[in-house]
C-alpha cells in the first residue's frame, strides 16, 4: 500500500515538471517581441502628446475707440413750480384748462378782489387829498403864511399816502395769479368758489420744451468732465430711440458716501415726447483714441492674473495684460501686447504655456 502511494506522488511530480517545461518552451521564443511592443508604446504616447493643438487666433490691430462712460439718470423739467396764492381769498375764476400750454404772464386764477379794490379806491382818495394839501401849503409857504415845519409835515403826509396807495395796489394785484414762464399747466387742485389760504397749492406748471438730465458718475471721471460734452440719452419708454443732449453743469461737491459726482445735461424736447420723471440711460463720450488695441473678450483668461495666450513660433505663450474699455464683445488692451501680435481667441482652455499649437485665423 505504501509503495503504491509513493508511485502515485512520483507520477504527479513528473507531470507538473513536464507542464512547466512546456510553458517555458512556448513563451521564450515570443518574449523579445512582447518586450519590443511594450517599449514602443512609450514613444507612441509621447508622439501623441506632442501633437499641436488647433486653435483660433486673431491679430491685434490698432483701431478707433470712443472713450465713453454709461450711467442711469432721470428727467426733470427745465423750470417747474407749484403755484400758490400769497393772499387768502375765494377763487372767482379759472382761466385755463388742465394740461394746456400757457404763455408767460397769462392769467391763470383770479381771486375775489372786492375788498382789495375798495382799499385801493380809499387809498387813492386819501392820496388825492394829501396832494391837494401839499400844493396849498406850498403856496402859503411862498406867501409866508405857514412855517417850514408845517410844509414838511404835509409833505411827509403825502409820502405816507403814496405808500398806502402802492400797498393797496399790490394787494389787489396779488388776487391775480399769472404764469411765471412759458409751459404746460398740470391738473388743478381747486375749483371756482373754493376758499384758499395763503400758500395753498393750486396747480403746477412745467417748462418741458427743454428737459434736465440728472445723473451721477464715479469721482474718477471728475477731471475729464466739462460743459458742452455731448451725450446720448435713451428711455425705456421709447425703445430704439436715441436723443442728444449736452452737459450743462457738474456739481463741484463730490458725494462722500458714494464717491460720485452729480451731473446735469440739457436735452431739447421739441416733440414733447419725453416727460419729467422718466428713467433714462446716459452714454457720455469723453474723447476718442485712434490707436487702441482691441481683442475679443473670449481671448482673455482670468485667474491669479489677467492674461492672454500669444502665439510665438508655433507655441502658446501666456502674457499678462492690462485691460481698458469694453465694447460689444471686444476689450481694449492697454499694456502687454503690440500691434501685429497674434492671440488665441478660441481653444485656449486646451493649451498651456509653451505648448505647440496649430493656429487657424478666426473668421
C-alpha positions as CSV (number, residue, x, y, z in Angstrom):
1,X,0.0,0.0,0.0
2,X,2.8,2.4,0.9
3,X,4.7,1.6,-2.3
4,X,1.5,2.3,-4.4
5,X,1.2,5.8,-2.8
6,X,4.9,6.7,-3.4
7,X,4.5,5.7,-7.1
8,X,1.4,8.0,-7.5
9,X,3.2,11.0,-6.0
10,X,6.2,10.5,-8.3
11,X,3.9,10.4,-11.3
12,X,2.2,13.7,-10.2
13,X,5.5,15.4,-9.7
14,X,6.7,14.3,-13.1
15,X,3.6,15.6,-14.8
16,X,3.9,19.1,-13.1
17,X,7.6,19.3,-14.3
18,X,6.5,18.5,-17.9
19,X,3.8,21.3,-17.7
20,X,6.4,23.9,-16.6
21,X,8.9,22.9,-19.3
22,X,6.1,23.1,-22.0
23,X,5.1,26.6,-20.8
24,X,8.7,27.9,-21.0
25,X,9.1,26.3,-24.4
26,X,6.0,28.3,-25.6
27,X,6.8,31.7,-24.1
28,X,10.6,32.1,-24.5
29,X,10.5,32.4,-28.3
30,X,7.9,35.2,-28.0
31,X,9.5,37.2,-25.2
32,X,11.6,39.7,-27.3
33,X,8.5,40.6,-29.4
34,X,6.4,41.4,-26.3
35,X,9.3,43.4,-24.9
36,X,9.6,45.4,-28.1
37,X,5.9,46.1,-28.2
38,X,5.9,47.5,-24.6
39,X,9.0,49.6,-25.2
40,X,7.4,51.0,-28.4
41,X,4.3,52.2,-26.6
42,X,6.1,55.0,-24.7
43,X,7.4,56.7,-27.9
44,X,3.9,56.4,-29.3
45,X,2.3,58.1,-26.3
46,X,5.0,60.8,-26.3
47,X,4.3,61.4,-30.0
48,X,0.6,61.6,-29.4
49,X,1.1,64.2,-26.5
50,X,3.3,66.5,-28.6
51,X,0.8,66.9,-31.4
52,X,-0.1,70.6,-32.0
53,X,-3.5,71.7,-30.7
54,X,-5.7,73.5,-33.3
55,X,-6.7,77.0,-32.0
56,X,-8.3,80.1,-33.5
57,X,-6.2,83.2,-33.4
58,X,-6.8,86.9,-34.1
59,X,-4.2,89.6,-35.0
60,X,-4.0,92.6,-32.7
61,X,-4.5,95.8,-34.7
62,X,-4.9,99.4,-33.6
63,X,-8.3,101.0,-34.2
64,X,-10.6,103.9,-33.3
65,X,-12.1,103.7,-29.9
66,X,-14.6,106.2,-28.4
67,X,-13.8,106.6,-24.7
68,X,-17.3,106.7,-23.1
69,X,-19.0,106.1,-19.8
70,X,-22.5,104.9,-19.1
71,X,-24.9,105.9,-16.3
72,X,-28.5,106.0,-15.4
73,X,-30.5,109.1,-14.6
74,X,-33.9,110.8,-14.6
75,X,-35.5,113.6,-16.4
76,X,-36.9,116.8,-14.8
77,X,-38.5,120.0,-16.2
78,X,-36.3,122.9,-17.2
79,X,-38.5,125.0,-15.0
80,X,-41.1,123.7,-12.5
81,X,-43.3,125.5,-10.0
82,X,-46.3,124.8,-7.9
83,X,-48.4,127.9,-7.9
84,X,-49.7,129.1,-4.5
85,X,-51.6,132.3,-3.6
86,X,-49.9,135.0,-1.5
87,X,-53.2,136.2,-0.1
88,X,-56.2,134.3,1.2
89,X,-59.5,134.6,-0.7
90,X,-62.2,132.9,-2.7
91,X,-61.5,131.8,-6.3
92,X,-63.6,133.9,-8.6
93,X,-62.4,132.4,-12.0
94,X,-60.0,129.9,-13.5
95,X,-58.7,130.9,-17.0
96,X,-57.1,127.7,-18.3
97,X,-57.9,124.0,-19.0
98,X,-55.9,121.2,-17.3
99,X,-52.8,120.2,-19.4
100,X,-53.0,123.4,-21.5
101,X,-49.9,125.2,-22.8
102,X,-49.8,128.8,-21.5
103,X,-47.6,131.8,-22.1
104,X,-45.6,133.8,-19.6
105,X,-47.9,136.4,-18.0
106,X,-51.1,134.6,-18.8
107,X,-53.9,135.0,-16.2
108,X,-54.5,131.6,-14.6
109,X,-56.5,132.3,-11.4
110,X,-58.5,135.4,-10.2
111,X,-59.5,135.7,-6.6
112,X,-62.4,137.7,-5.3
113,X,-60.9,141.2,-5.1
114,X,-63.8,143.3,-3.9
115,X,-62.2,144.1,-0.6
116,X,-58.8,144.9,-2.2
117,X,-60.4,147.1,-4.8
118,X,-62.2,149.1,-2.2
119,X,-59.0,149.5,-0.2
120,X,-57.2,150.8,-3.3
121,X,-60.0,153.2,-4.0
122,X,-59.8,154.5,-0.5
123,X,-56.1,154.9,-0.7
124,X,-56.3,156.8,-4.0
125,X,-58.8,159.2,-2.5
126,X,-56.6,159.9,0.5
127,X,-53.6,160.3,-1.8
128,X,-55.5,163.0,-3.8
129,X,-56.4,164.9,-0.6
130,X,-52.8,164.8,0.5
131,X,-51.5,166.1,-2.8
132,X,-54.0,169.0,-2.7
133,X,-53.0,169.8,0.8
134,X,-49.3,169.8,-0.1
135,X,-49.9,172.1,-3.1
136,X,-51.9,174.6,-1.0
137,X,-49.3,174.6,1.7
138,X,-46.5,175.3,-0.8
139,X,-48.5,178.4,-1.9
140,X,-49.0,179.5,1.6
141,X,-45.3,179.0,2.4
142,X,-44.4,181.2,-0.5
143,X,-46.5,183.9,0.9
144,X,-45.0,183.2,4.4
145,X,-48.4,182.4,5.9
146,X,-47.2,179.0,7.3
147,X,-43.9,177.8,8.7
148,X,-41.3,175.4,7.2
149,X,-42.3,172.9,9.8
150,X,-46.0,172.8,8.6
151,X,-44.8,172.4,5.0
152,X,-42.6,169.5,5.9
153,X,-45.4,167.8,7.8
154,X,-47.7,168.0,4.8
155,X,-45.0,166.6,2.5
156,X,-44.5,163.7,4.9
157,X,-48.3,163.0,4.9
158,X,-48.2,163.0,1.1
159,X,-45.5,160.4,1.1
160,X,-47.4,158.2,3.6
161,X,-50.5,158.3,1.4
162,X,-48.4,157.4,-1.7
163,X,-47.1,154.3,0.1
164,X,-50.6,153.4,1.3
165,X,-51.8,153.6,-2.3
166,X,-48.9,151.4,-3.5
167,X,-49.7,148.8,-0.8
168,X,-53.3,148.6,-1.7
169,X,-52.5,148.2,-5.4
170,X,-50.0,145.4,-4.5
171,X,-52.7,143.6,-2.5
172,X,-55.1,143.9,-5.4
173,X,-52.5,142.6,-7.9
174,X,-51.9,139.5,-5.8
175,X,-55.5,138.4,-6.4
176,X,-54.5,137.7,-10.0
177,X,-52.2,134.7,-10.3
178,X,-50.2,134.7,-13.6
179,X,-48.0,132.2,-15.4
180,X,-44.3,132.8,-14.4
181,X,-43.0,131.3,-17.7
182,X,-44.0,129.5,-20.9
183,X,-45.1,126.0,-20.0
184,X,-47.8,123.4,-19.6
185,X,-50.2,123.5,-16.6
186,X,-50.9,120.4,-14.7
187,X,-54.1,119.2,-13.1
188,X,-55.6,121.9,-10.8
189,X,-56.4,121.1,-7.2
190,X,-59.1,123.7,-6.7
191,X,-62.4,124.7,-8.3
192,X,-64.2,128.1,-8.7
193,X,-65.7,129.1,-5.5
194,X,-63.1,127.4,-3.3
195,X,-61.7,129.5,-0.4
196,X,-58.0,129.1,-0.4
197,X,-55.5,130.2,2.3
198,X,-52.1,131.8,1.8
199,X,-49.6,129.2,0.4
200,X,-52.3,126.6,-0.5
201,X,-51.4,124.5,-3.6
202,X,-53.3,125.5,-6.8
203,X,-51.7,123.9,-9.8
204,X,-48.2,123.0,-11.1
205,X,-46.7,124.4,-14.3
206,X,-43.9,122.8,-16.2
207,X,-41.5,124.0,-18.8
208,X,-40.7,120.8,-20.8
209,X,-39.5,122.3,-24.1
210,X,-36.1,121.6,-22.7
211,X,-35.5,118.9,-20.1
212,X,-32.8,118.4,-17.5
213,X,-31.0,115.1,-17.3
214,X,-29.6,114.4,-13.9
215,X,-27.2,111.5,-13.4
216,X,-24.1,110.6,-11.3
217,X,-20.6,109.4,-12.3
218,X,-17.7,107.9,-10.3
219,X,-15.3,110.5,-9.0
220,X,-12.6,109.2,-11.2
221,X,-14.1,110.9,-14.2
222,X,-14.3,114.3,-12.4
223,X,-11.2,115.8,-14.1
224,X,-12.5,114.8,-17.6
225,X,-15.9,116.4,-17.3
226,X,-16.5,119.8,-18.8
227,X,-19.5,121.7,-20.0
228,X,-20.5,121.2,-23.6
229,X,-19.7,117.5,-23.9
230,X,-22.3,115.6,-26.0
231,X,-24.1,112.6,-24.6
232,X,-26.7,110.1,-25.8
233,X,-29.9,109.6,-23.9
234,X,-32.3,106.7,-24.3
235,X,-35.5,105.9,-22.4
236,X,-37.1,102.5,-21.8
237,X,-40.5,104.1,-22.6
238,X,-39.3,104.8,-26.1
239,X,-37.2,101.7,-27.1
240,X,-34.8,102.1,-30.0
241,X,-34.7,105.9,-30.0
242,X,-31.7,107.9,-29.1
243,X,-31.7,111.6,-28.1
244,X,-28.9,114.1,-28.0
245,X,-28.1,116.3,-25.0
246,X,-25.2,118.4,-23.8
247,X,-23.5,118.5,-20.4
248,X,-24.5,121.8,-18.7
249,X,-23.2,121.6,-15.2
250,X,-21.0,119.5,-12.9
251,X,-21.5,119.7,-9.1
252,X,-18.3,120.9,-7.5
253,X,-19.1,118.8,-4.4
254,X,-18.2,115.0,-4.6
255,X,-20.6,112.9,-2.6
256,X,-18.6,111.5,0.3
257,X,-20.9,108.5,0.7
258,X,-21.0,107.1,-2.8
259,X,-17.8,108.8,-4.1
260,X,-19.8,110.1,-7.1
261,X,-20.3,113.5,-8.7
262,X,-23.7,114.8,-9.8
263,X,-24.0,116.0,-13.4
264,X,-26.8,117.8,-15.3
265,X,-27.3,117.9,-19.0
266,X,-29.9,119.8,-21.1
267,X,-32.0,117.9,-23.6
268,X,-34.1,119.6,-26.3
269,X,-37.6,118.2,-26.3
270,X,-39.3,119.7,-29.4
271,X,-41.9,116.9,-29.9
272,X,-42.7,116.8,-26.2
273,X,-42.3,113.0,-26.3
274,X,-40.2,112.9,-23.2
275,X,-41.6,113.8,-19.9
276,X,-40.2,114.7,-16.5
277,X,-39.7,111.8,-14.1
278,X,-38.8,109.3,-16.9
279,X,-35.9,106.9,-16.2
280,X,-33.2,107.2,-18.8
281,X,-29.8,105.7,-19.7
282,X,-26.9,108.0,-20.5
283,X,-23.8,107.4,-22.6
284,X,-21.2,110.2,-22.3
285,X,-18.3,110.4,-24.8
286,X,-15.2,111.7,-23.1
287,X,-12.9,111.5,-26.1
288,X,-11.6,109.0,-28.6
289,X,-8.3,107.3,-29.5
290,X,-7.2,106.2,-32.9
291,X,-4.6,103.6,-31.8
292,X,-6.5,101.5,-29.3
293,X,-5.6,97.8,-29.3
294,X,-8.8,95.6,-29.3
295,X,-9.1,91.9,-28.9
296,X,-12.2,89.6,-28.4
297,X,-13.3,89.3,-24.8
298,X,-13.2,85.4,-25.1
299,X,-9.4,85.7,-25.6
300,X,-8.9,86.9,-22.0
301,X,-8.1,84.2,-19.4
302,X,-8.9,85.2,-15.9
303,X,-7.1,83.7,-12.9
304,X,-4.4,84.8,-10.5
305,X,-3.7,87.5,-13.1
306,X,-5.4,88.6,-16.3
307,X,-3.6,87.1,-19.3
308,X,-3.9,86.0,-22.9
309,X,-2.1,83.4,-25.0
310,X,0.1,84.8,-27.7
311,X,1.3,82.6,-30.5
312,X,5.1,82.7,-30.9
313,X,7.0,80.3,-33.3
314,X,4.1,77.8,-33.2
315,X,3.9,77.8,-29.4
316,X,1.4,79.4,-27.0
317,X,2.9,81.9,-24.5
318,X,0.9,83.2,-21.6
319,X,1.2,87.0,-21.5
320,X,-0.1,89.2,-18.6
321,X,-2.2,92.1,-19.9
322,X,-3.9,95.2,-18.5
323,X,-7.4,95.8,-19.9
324,X,-9.3,99.0,-20.6
325,X,-12.7,99.8,-22.1
326,X,-15.1,97.1,-23.3
327,X,-17.3,97.4,-26.4
328,X,-19.8,94.8,-27.7
329,X,-17.7,91.7,-27.1
330,X,-14.3,93.4,-27.5
331,X,-12.0,94.7,-24.9
332,X,-9.1,97.2,-25.0
333,X,-5.6,96.0,-24.1
334,X,-3.7,98.9,-22.6
335,X,-0.5,97.0,-21.8
336,X,1.1,93.7,-22.6
337,X,0.6,93.4,-26.4
338,X,1.8,95.1,-29.5
339,X,0.2,95.7,-32.9
340,X,0.7,92.6,-35.1
341,X,0.7,90.1,-32.2
342,X,-1.5,87.0,-32.7
343,X,-3.5,85.9,-29.7
344,X,-5.6,82.8,-29.2
345,X,-9.3,83.7,-29.3
346,X,-10.8,80.1,-29.1
347,X,-9.3,76.9,-27.8
348,X,-7.1,78.4,-25.1
349,X,-8.7,76.2,-22.5
350,X,-6.8,73.2,-24.0
351,X,-3.4,74.7,-24.1
352,X,-0.7,75.5,-21.6
353,X,2.2,77.9,-21.6
354,X,4.8,76.6,-24.1
355,X,2.6,74.1,-25.8
356,X,2.7,73.6,-29.5
357,X,-0.3,74.9,-31.4
358,X,-1.7,74.9,-34.9
359,X,-3.2,78.4,-35.4
360,X,-6.3,79.0,-37.6
361,X,-7.3,82.6,-38.3
362,X,-10.6,83.5,-36.7
363,X,-13.3,84.3,-39.3
